[in-house]
């Protein structure tokens, strides 16, 4: 019964809204993995404007989106050469700050800032290696 409910909900969402594609997500996250912080921050809008509906409540939607962006960016930074310990430490800091946010604008900014900071970590690692 629950599976049928989920399928019906997915069909309803497909009809009602747009959700970014995997390619659009990769477009943003490749800037993180390649260590291009300014580009990652600039590309953040692609995720923020088309993330689908992560909650019926605007504040919760942006909170969920921010945590998701941090989680994916953490993995991209590790892929780009950042040590897991360092990436997870930054992830924990961001998630705890996101948890304290009371305004959607702050949550949007944390999405942009997280993408920037994780990409900067990758850039710093690459600079150290050269």
PAVOSE-418456 format. One line per field, with one value per atom (N, C-alpha, C): chain; x, y, z; atom name; residue in three letters; residue number from 1. Coordinates in Angstrom, 2 decimals. Atoms other than C-alpha are relative to their C-alpha. Example, Ala and Ser with C-alpha at 12.3 -4.5 7.8 and 13.67 -1.06 7.14 Angstrom:
// residues 2
c (A; A; A; A; A; A)
c1 (0.89; 12.30; 0.90; -0.82; 13.67; -0.77)
c2 (-1.19; -4.50; 1.20; -1.19; -1.06; 1.09)
c3 (0.00; 7.80; 0.00; -0.06; 7.14; 0.73)
a (N; CA; C; N; CA; C)
r (ALA; ALA; ALA; SER; SER; SER)
k (1; 1; 1; 2; 2; 2)
//
This chain:
// residues 130
c (A; A; A; A; A; A; A; A; A; A; A; A; A; A; A; A; A; A; A; A; A; A; A; A; A; A; A; A; A; A; A; A; A; A; A; A; A; A; A; A; A; A; A; A; A; A; A; A; A; A; A; A; A; A; A; A; A; A; A; A; A; A; A; A; A; A; A; A; A; A; A; A; A; A; A; A; A; A; A; A; A; A; A; A; A; A; A; A; A; A; A; A; A; A; A; A; A; A; A; A; A; A; A; A; A; A; A; A; A; A; A; A; A; A; A; A; A; A; A; A; A; A; A; A; A; A; A; A; A; A; A; A; A; A; A; A; A; A; A; A; A; A; A; A; A; A; A; A; A; A; A; A; A; A; A; A; A; A; A; A; A; A; A; A; A; A; A; A; A; A; A; A; A; A; A; A; A; A; A; A; A; A; A; A; A; A; A; A; A; A; A; A; A; A; A; A; A; A; A; A; A; A; A; A; A; A; A; A; A; A; A; A; A; A; A; A; A; A; A; A; A; A; A; A; A; A; A; A; A; A; A; A; A; A; A; A; A; A; A; A; A; A; A; A; A; A; A; A; A; A; A; A; A; A; A; A; A; A; A; A; A; A; A; A; A; A; A; A; A; A; A; A; A; A; A; A; A; A; A; A; A; A; A; A; A; A; A; A; A; A; A; A; A; A; A; A; A; A; A; A; A; A; A; A; A; A; A; A; A; A; A; A; A; A; A; A; A; A; A; A; A; A; A; A; A; A; A; A; A; A; A; A; A; A; A; A; A; A; A; A; A; A; A; A; A; A; A; A; A; A; A; A; A; A; A; A; A; A; A; A; A; A; A; A; A; A; A; A; A; A; A; A; A; A; A; A; A; A; A; A; A; A; A; A; A; A; A; A; A; A)
c1 (0.82; 0.00; 0.86; -0.86; 2.74; 0.74; -0.69; 4.62; -0.90; 0.94; 1.52; -0.19; 0.13; 1.15; 1.20; -1.21; 4.74; 0.00; 0.05; 4.28; -1.00; 0.99; 1.12; 0.52; -0.58; 2.91; 1.04; -1.01; 5.78; -0.65; 0.70; 3.38; -0.59; 0.58; 1.65; 1.09; -1.10; 4.99; 0.52; -0.46; 6.04; -0.88; 0.94; 2.93; 0.04; 0.13; 3.17; 1.25; -1.19; 6.77; 1.20; -1.27; 10.25; 1.00; -1.11; 13.19; 1.25; -1.23; 16.75; 0.40; -0.45; 18.32; 1.34; -1.29; 21.32; 1.13; -1.02; 23.32; 0.14; -0.06; 22.40; 0.71; -0.68; 23.53; 1.50; -1.41; 26.80; 0.68; -0.53; 27.30; 0.46; -0.35; 27.32; 1.12; -0.93; 29.22; 1.37; -1.33; 32.00; 0.89; -0.79; 33.10; 0.59; -0.53; 33.50; 1.14; -1.00; 35.39; 1.27; -1.16; 37.69; 0.69; -0.64; 38.43; -0.14; 0.26; 36.83; -1.06; 0.95; 35.22; -0.93; 0.86; 33.95; -1.04; 0.92; 32.43; -1.07; 0.96; 30.80; -1.06; 0.95; 29.22; -0.94; 0.81; 28.02; -1.03; 0.88; 26.51; -1.07; 0.95; 24.62; -1.45; 1.34; 21.61; -0.73; 0.61; 21.00; -0.68; 0.63; 20.26; -1.09; 0.94; 18.49; -1.33; 1.23; 15.99; -0.80; 0.72; 15.05; 0.17; -0.26; 15.48; -1.23; 1.20; 11.93; -0.59; 0.61; 9.87; 0.50; -0.57; 11.74; -0.80; 0.94; 9.03; -1.10; 1.09; 5.67; 0.20; -0.30; 7.05; 1.28; -1.13; 9.41; 1.30; -1.19; 11.82; 0.59; -0.48; 12.04; 0.56; -0.50; 12.48; 1.45; -1.35; 15.54; 0.97; -0.86; 16.90; 0.40; -0.29; 16.62; 0.94; -0.85; 18.16; 1.43; -1.33; 21.07; 0.76; -0.66; 21.83; 0.39; -0.30; 21.64; 1.19; -1.11; 23.97; 1.31; -1.21; 26.48; 0.44; -0.33; 26.30; 0.63; -0.54; 26.87; 1.34; -1.25; 29.56; 1.14; -1.00; 31.37; 0.62; -0.49; 31.63; 0.78; -0.72; 32.70; 1.38; -1.30; 35.47; 0.94; -0.82; 36.69; 0.47; -0.35; 36.61; 1.09; -0.99; 38.66; 1.34; -1.29; 41.40; 0.06; 0.03; 40.35; -0.11; 0.09; 40.84; -1.42; 1.35; 37.57; -0.16; 0.10; 38.32; -0.23; 0.13; 38.71; -1.35; 1.27; 35.67; -1.18; 1.10; 33.43; -0.03; -0.05; 34.62; -0.70; 0.66; 33.56; -1.49; 1.41; 30.31; -0.75; 0.64; 29.52; -0.21; 0.12; 30.19; -1.17; 1.08; 27.88; -1.37; 1.31; 25.09; -0.45; 0.37; 25.19; -0.42; 0.40; 25.03; -1.35; 1.30; 22.17; -1.11; 1.00; 20.33; -0.41; 0.28; 20.53; -0.72; 0.58; 19.18; -1.50; 1.42; 15.84; -0.62; 0.49; 15.57; 0.39; -0.30; 15.36; 1.18; -1.12; 17.82; 1.33; -1.22; 20.42; 0.28; -0.15; 19.80; 0.49; -0.46; 20.21; 1.48; -1.40; 23.46; 0.91; -0.82; 24.74; 0.20; -0.18; 24.13; 1.13; -1.03; 26.24; 1.37; -1.27; 28.87; 0.62; -0.52; 29.16; 0.66; -0.59; 29.75; 1.34; -1.24; 32.37; 1.10; -1.01; 34.17; 0.53; -0.47; 34.29; 0.88; -0.83; 35.61; 1.34; -1.24; 38.19; 0.93; -0.82; 39.36; 0.72; -0.59; 39.92; 1.11; -1.00; 41.74; 1.26; -1.14; 43.97; 0.83; -0.71; 44.85; 0.78; -0.66; 45.67; 1.21; -1.12; 47.84; 1.16; -1.05; 49.74; 0.79; -0.65; 50.47; 0.91; -0.84; 51.96; 1.06)
c2 (-1.20; 0.00; 1.26; -1.17; 2.46; 0.24; -0.12; 1.76; 0.68; -0.61; 2.65; 1.48; -1.41; 5.90; 0.81; -0.70; 6.83; 0.20; -0.10; 6.11; 1.07; -1.03; 8.24; 1.39; -1.29; 11.04; 0.45; -0.33; 10.89; 0.46; -0.40; 11.09; 1.40; -1.31; 14.08; 1.07; -0.95; 15.83; 0.20; -0.11; 15.06; 0.93; -0.83; 16.78; 1.46; -1.32; 19.80; 0.86; -0.80; 20.86; -0.53; 0.35; 20.83; -0.30; 0.29; 19.27; -0.05; -0.02; 19.83; -1.41; 1.29; 17.04; -0.37; 0.46; 14.98; 0.79; -0.76; 16.82; 1.41; -1.33; 20.17; -0.05; 0.16; 18.90; -0.20; 0.23; 17.65; 1.29; -1.28; 21.06; 0.83; -0.75; 22.64; -0.70; 0.73; 19.92; -0.23; 0.16; 19.56; 1.19; -1.16; 23.08; -0.21; 0.32; 21.85; -1.00; 1.06; 18.68; 0.46; -0.50; 20.63; 1.17; -1.06; 23.31; 1.38; -1.33; 26.34; 0.70; -0.55; 28.22; 1.08; -1.07; 31.32; -0.57; 0.64; 29.15; -0.81; 0.79; 26.86; 0.91; -0.95; 29.83; 0.57; -0.55; 31.28; -1.02; 1.05; 27.97; -0.44; 0.42; 27.54; 0.30; -0.38; 29.31; -1.08; 1.09; 26.33; -1.00; 0.92; 24.19; 0.69; -0.71; 26.82; 0.27; -0.36; 27.69; -1.19; 1.14; 24.17; -1.29; 1.17; 21.81; -0.87; 0.76; 20.54; 0.50; -0.36; 20.61; -0.98; 0.85; 19.29; 0.09; -0.13; 20.40; 0.96; -0.92; 22.09; 1.35; -1.24; 24.72; 0.58; -0.65; 27.20; -0.10; 0.05; 27.35; -1.41; 1.38; 23.57; -0.44; 0.31; 23.29; 0.46; -0.53; 25.54; -0.63; 0.70; 23.84; -1.36; 1.31; 20.43; 0.14; -0.24; 21.82; 0.32; -0.38; 23.36; -1.22; 1.20; 20.10; -0.93; 0.84; 18.21; 0.53; -0.60; 20.65; -0.24; 0.22; 20.37; -1.46; 1.43; 16.57; -0.37; 0.33; 16.30; 0.72; -0.74; 19.01; -0.62; 0.70; 17.14; -1.14; 1.14; 14.06; 0.44; -0.53; 16.12; 0.49; -0.48; 17.72; -1.18; 1.20; 14.29; -0.57; 0.46; 13.21; 0.87; -0.93; 16.30; -0.02; 0.15; 15.32; 0.44; -0.43; 16.76; -1.24; 1.15; 14.38; -0.11; 0.17; 12.88; 0.69; -0.61; 14.10; 1.51; -1.45; 17.71; 0.35; -0.27; 17.56; -0.21; 0.26; 16.03; 1.02; -1.04; 18.58; 1.26; -1.18; 21.42; -0.26; 0.37; 19.59; 0.16; -0.11; 19.37; 1.46; -1.43; 23.10; 0.61; -0.56; 24.01; -0.51; 0.55; 21.66; 0.57; -0.59; 23.00; 1.46; -1.39; 26.58; 0.06; 0.07; 25.67; -0.26; 0.33; 24.23; 1.22; -1.21; 27.64; 1.09; -1.04; 29.63; 0.17; -0.31; 31.36; 0.65; -0.67; 33.00; -0.79; 0.73; 31.45; 0.62; -0.66; 34.04; -0.51; 0.53; 32.78; -1.41; 1.38; 29.20; -0.03; -0.10; 30.15; 0.38; -0.44; 31.92; -1.13; 1.13; 28.85; -1.01; 0.87; 26.80; 0.52; -0.62; 29.21; -0.05; -0.05; 29.54; -1.40; 1.37; 25.77; -0.44; 0.37; 25.22; 0.71; -0.77; 27.97; -0.59; 0.44; 26.71; -1.40; 1.34; 23.07; 0.05; -0.15; 24.08; 0.64; -0.65; 26.30; -1.01; 1.06; 23.32; -0.81; 0.77; 21.38; 0.83; -0.87; 24.35; 0.10; -0.11; 24.68; -1.29; 1.30; 20.95; -0.10; 0.06; 21.18; 0.95; -0.96; 24.26; -0.55; 0.59; 22.44; -1.07; 1.08; 19.53; 0.51; -0.53; 21.78; 0.84)
c3 (0.00; 0.00; 0.00; -0.09; 0.92; -1.32; 1.28; -2.35; -1.04; 0.94; -4.36; 0.29; -0.39; -2.41; -0.47; 0.42; -3.18; -1.51; 1.46; -6.89; -0.42; 0.32; -6.98; 0.32; -0.38; -5.16; -1.02; 1.01; -7.66; -1.30; 1.22; -10.59; 0.15; -0.26; -9.02; -0.08; 0.04; -8.52; -1.43; 1.39; -12.10; -0.80; 0.74; -13.38; 0.46; -0.59; -11.08; -0.03; -0.20; -11.05; -0.76; 0.61; -12.47; 1.11; -0.91; -10.67; -0.84; 0.80; -11.80; -0.40; 0.50; -13.79; 0.66; -0.49; -12.82; -0.66; 0.72; -15.50; 0.57; -0.61; -13.94; 1.35; -1.28; -10.55; -0.22; 0.31; -12.06; -0.43; 0.46; -13.69; 1.20; -1.21; -10.23; 0.75; -0.86; -8.41; -0.63; 0.61; -10.97; 0.34; -0.40; -10.03; 1.39; -1.34; -6.45; -0.14; 0.13; -7.41; -0.71; 0.73; -9.72; 0.72; -0.77; -7.12; -0.60; 0.57; -8.75; 0.85; -0.96; -5.83; -0.56; 0.53; -7.66; -0.96; 0.95; -10.37; 0.75; -0.79; -7.78; 0.60; -0.59; -6.04; -1.05; 1.07; -9.32; -0.50; 0.51; -10.41; 1.00; -1.05; -7.12; -0.37; 0.39; -8.58; -0.76; 0.76; -10.86; 0.93; -0.97; -7.80; 0.81; -0.87; -5.73; -0.69; 0.71; -8.42; -0.48; 0.58; -9.48; 0.79; -0.83; -6.56; 0.24; -0.31; -6.55; 1.31; -1.28; -3.38; 1.05; -1.05; -0.36; 1.29; -1.12; 2.07; -0.42; 0.26; 1.94; 0.67; -0.71; 4.31; -0.58; 0.67; 2.66; 0.81; -0.86; 5.61; 0.03; -0.04; 5.84; -1.35; 1.34; 2.07; -0.12; 0.14; 2.17; 1.00; -0.96; 5.30; -0.57; 0.59; 3.62; -1.20; 1.16; 0.45; 0.44; -0.48; 2.37; 0.52; -0.52; 4.18; -1.15; 1.15; 0.90; -0.79; 0.73; -0.85; 0.76; -0.81; 2.01; -0.11; 0.06; 1.93; -1.34; 1.32; -1.82; -0.22; 0.16; -1.80; 0.80; -0.82; 0.98; -0.79; 0.78; -1.22; -1.23; 1.17; -4.23; 0.42; -0.48; -2.18; 0.27; -0.24; -1.10; -1.33; 1.34; -4.74; -0.61; 0.53; -5.54; 0.72; -0.67; -3.09; 1.45; -1.41; 0.29; 0.88; -0.91; 3.20; 0.55; -0.55; 4.45; 1.36; -1.33; 7.99; -0.12; 0.18; 6.82; -0.62; 0.68; 4.53; 0.97; -0.95; 7.21; 1.13; -1.02; 9.76; -0.50; 0.57; 7.46; -0.18; 0.14; 6.73; 1.32; -1.33; 10.45; 0.39; -0.33; 10.89; -0.77; 0.79; 8.02; 0.45; -0.39; 9.10; 1.34; -1.28; 12.65; -0.15; 0.25; 11.37; -0.72; 0.70; 9.02; 0.99; -1.02; 11.99; 0.82; -0.78; 13.70; -0.80; 0.85; 10.73; 0.23; -0.18; 11.06; -1.25; 1.20; 7.62; -1.24; 1.23; 4.17; -0.74; 0.67; 2.86; 0.55; -0.61; 5.34; -0.51; 0.47; 4.22; -1.44; 1.39; 0.56; -0.03; -0.04; 1.42; 0.46; -0.44; 3.26; -1.13; 1.17; 0.10; -0.88; 0.84; -1.92; 0.68; -0.73; 0.75; 0.14; -0.11; 1.23; -1.30; 1.29; -2.47; -0.18; 0.12; -2.42; 0.89; -0.96; 0.69; -0.30; 0.35; -0.39; -1.24; 1.20; -3.81; 0.35; -0.44; -2.08; 0.68; -0.61; -0.02; -1.08; 1.11; -3.25; -0.66; 0.63; -4.81; 0.87; -0.91; -1.73; -0.03; 0.06; -1.84; -1.31; 1.30; -5.55; -0.03; -0.04; -4.94; 0.82; -0.83; -2.18; -0.76; 0.74; -4.51; -1.10; 1.08; -7.19; 0.57)
a (N; CA; C; N; CA; C; N; CA; C; N; CA; C; N; CA; C; N; CA; C; N; CA; C; N; CA; C; N; CA; C; N; CA; C; N; CA; C; N; CA; C; N; CA; C; N; CA; C; N; CA; C; N; CA; C; N; CA; C; N; CA; C; N; CA; C; N; CA; C; N; CA; C; N; CA; C; N; CA; C; N; CA; C; N; CA; C; N; CA; C; N; CA; C; N; CA; C; N; CA; C; N; CA; C; N; CA; C; N; CA; C; N; CA; C; N; CA; C; N; CA; C; N; CA; C; N; CA; C; N; CA; C; N; CA; C; N; CA; C; N; CA; C; N; CA; C; N; CA; C; N; CA; C; N; CA; C; N; CA; C; N; CA; C; N; CA; C; N; CA; C; N; CA; C; N; CA; C; N; CA; C; N; CA; C; N; CA; C; N; CA; C; N; CA; C; N; CA; C; N; CA; C; N; CA; C; N; CA; C; N; CA; C; N; CA; C; N; CA; C; N; CA; C; N; CA; C; N; CA; C; N; CA; C; N; CA; C; N; CA; C; N; CA; C; N; CA; C; N; CA; C; N; CA; C; N; CA; C; N; CA; C; N; CA; C; N; CA; C; N; CA; C; N; CA; C; N; CA; C; N; CA; C; N; CA; C; N; CA; C; N; CA; C; N; CA; C; N; CA; C; N; CA; C; N; CA; C; N; CA; C; N; CA; C; N; CA; C; N; CA; C; N; CA; C; N; CA; C; N; CA; C; N; CA; C; N; CA; C; N; CA; C; N; CA; C; N; CA; C; N; CA; C; N; CA; C; N; CA; C; N; CA; C; N; CA; C; N; CA; C; N; CA; C; N; CA; C; N; CA; C; N; CA; C; N; CA; C; N; CA; C; N; CA; C; N; CA; C; N; CA; C; N; CA; C; N; CA; C; N; CA; C; N; CA; C; N; CA; C; N; CA; C; N; CA; C; N; CA; C; N; CA; C; N; CA; C; N; CA; C; N; CA; C; N; CA; C; N; CA; C; N; CA; C)
r (UNK; UNK; UNK; UNK; UNK; UNK; UNK; UNK; UNK; UNK; UNK; UNK; UNK; UNK; UNK; UNK; UNK; UNK; UNK; UNK; UNK; UNK; UNK; UNK; UNK; UNK; UNK; UNK; UNK; UNK; UNK; UNK; UNK; UNK; UNK; UNK; UNK; UNK; UNK; UNK; UNK; UNK; UNK; UNK; UNK; UNK; UNK; UNK; UNK; UNK; UNK; UNK; UNK; UNK; UNK; UNK; UNK; UNK; UNK; UNK; UNK; UNK; UNK; UNK; UNK; UNK; UNK; UNK; UNK; UNK; UNK; UNK; UNK; UNK; UNK; UNK; UNK; UNK; UNK; UNK; UNK; UNK; UNK; UNK; UNK; UNK; UNK; UNK; UNK; UNK; UNK; UNK; UNK; UNK; UNK; UNK; UNK; UNK; UNK; UNK; UNK; UNK; UNK; UNK; UNK; UNK; UNK; UNK; UNK; UNK; UNK; UNK; UNK; UNK; UNK; UNK; UNK; UNK; UNK; UNK; UNK; UNK; UNK; UNK; UNK; UNK; UNK; UNK; UNK; UNK; UNK; UNK; UNK; UNK; UNK; UNK; UNK; UNK; UNK; UNK; UNK; UNK; UNK; UNK; UNK; UNK; UNK; UNK; UNK; UNK; UNK; UNK; UNK; UNK; UNK; UNK; UNK; UNK; UNK; UNK; UNK; UNK; UNK; UNK; UNK; UNK; UNK; UNK; UNK; UNK; UNK; UNK; UNK; UNK; UNK; UNK; UNK; UNK; UNK; UNK; UNK; UNK; UNK; UNK; UNK; UNK; UNK; UNK; UNK; UNK; UNK; UNK; UNK; UNK; UNK; UNK; UNK; UNK; UNK; UNK; UNK; UNK; UNK; UNK; UNK; UNK; UNK; UNK; UNK; UNK; UNK; UNK; UNK; UNK; UNK; UNK; UNK; UNK; UNK; UNK; UNK; UNK; UNK; UNK; UNK; UNK; UNK; UNK; UNK; UNK; UNK; UNK; UNK; UNK; UNK; UNK; UNK; UNK; UNK; UNK; UNK; UNK; UNK; UNK; UNK; UNK; UNK; UNK; UNK; UNK; UNK; UNK; UNK; UNK; UNK; UNK; UNK; UNK; UNK; UNK; UNK; UNK; UNK; UNK; UNK; UNK; UNK; UNK; UNK; UNK; UNK; UNK; UNK; UNK; UNK; UNK; UNK; UNK; UNK; UNK; UNK; UNK; UNK; UNK; UNK; UNK; UNK; UNK; UNK; UNK; UNK; UNK; UNK; UNK; UNK; UNK; UNK; UNK; UNK; UNK; UNK; UNK; UNK; UNK; UNK; UNK; UNK; UNK; UNK; UNK; UNK; UNK; UNK; UNK; UNK; UNK; UNK; UNK; UNK; UNK; UNK; UNK; UNK; UNK; UNK; UNK; UNK; UNK; UNK; UNK; UNK; UNK; UNK; UNK; UNK; UNK; UNK; UNK; UNK; UNK; UNK; UNK; UNK; UNK; UNK; UNK; UNK; UNK; UNK; UNK; UNK; UNK; UNK; UNK; UNK; UNK; UNK; UNK; UNK; UNK; UNK; UNK; UNK; UNK; UNK; UNK; UNK; UNK; UNK; UNK; UNK; UNK; UNK; UNK; UNK; UNK; UNK; UNK; UNK; UNK; UNK; UNK; UNK; UNK; UNK; UNK; UNK; UNK; UNK; UNK)
k (1; 1; 1; 2; 2; 2; 3; 3; 3; 4; 4; 4; 5; 5; 5; 6; 6; 6; 7; 7; 7; 8; 8; 8; 9; 9; 9; 10; 10; 10; 11; 11; 11; 12; 12; 12; 13; 13; 13; 14; 14; 14; 15; 15; 15; 16; 16; 16; 17; 17; 17; 18; 18; 18; 19; 19; 19; 20; 20; 20; 21; 21; 21; 22; 22; 22; 23; 23; 23; 24; 24; 24; 25; 25; 25; 26; 26; 26; 27; 27; 27; 28; 28; 28; 29; 29; 29; 30; 30; 30; 31; 31; 31; 32; 32; 32; 33; 33; 33; 34; 34; 34; 35; 35; 35; 36; 36; 36; 37; 37; 37; 38; 38; 38; 39; 39; 39; 40; 40; 40; 41; 41; 41; 42; 42; 42; 43; 43; 43; 44; 44; 44; 45; 45; 45; 46; 46; 46; 47; 47; 47; 48; 48; 48; 49; 49; 49; 50; 50; 50; 51; 51; 51; 52; 52; 52; 53; 53; 53; 54; 54; 54; 55; 55; 55; 56; 56; 56; 57; 57; 57; 58; 58; 58; 59; 59; 59; 60; 60; 60; 61; 61; 61; 62; 62; 62; 63; 63; 63; 64; 64; 64; 65; 65; 65; 66; 66; 66; 67; 67; 67; 68; 68; 68; 69; 69; 69; 70; 70; 70; 71; 71; 71; 72; 72; 72; 73; 73; 73; 74; 74; 74; 75; 75; 75; 76; 76; 76; 77; 77; 77; 78; 78; 78; 79; 79; 79; 80; 80; 80; 81; 81; 81; 82; 82; 82; 83; 83; 83; 84; 84; 84; 85; 85; 85; 86; 86; 86; 87; 87; 87; 88; 88; 88; 89; 89; 89; 90; 90; 90; 91; 91; 91; 92; 92; 92; 93; 93; 93; 94; 94; 94; 95; 95; 95; 96; 96; 96; 97; 97; 97; 98; 98; 98; 99; 99; 99; 100; 100; 100; 101; 101; 101; 102; 102; 102; 103; 103; 103; 104; 104; 104; 105; 105; 105; 106; 106; 106; 107; 107; 107; 108; 108; 108; 109; 109; 109; 110; 110; 110; 111; 111; 111; 112; 112; 112; 113; 113; 113; 114; 114; 114; 115; 115; 115; 116; 116; 116; 117; 117; 117; 118; 118; 118; 119; 119; 119; 120; 120; 120; 121; 121; 121; 122; 122; 122; 123; 123; 123; 124; 124; 124; 125; 125; 125; 126; 126; 126; 127; 127; 127; 128; 128; 128; 129; 129; 129; 130; 130; 130)
//
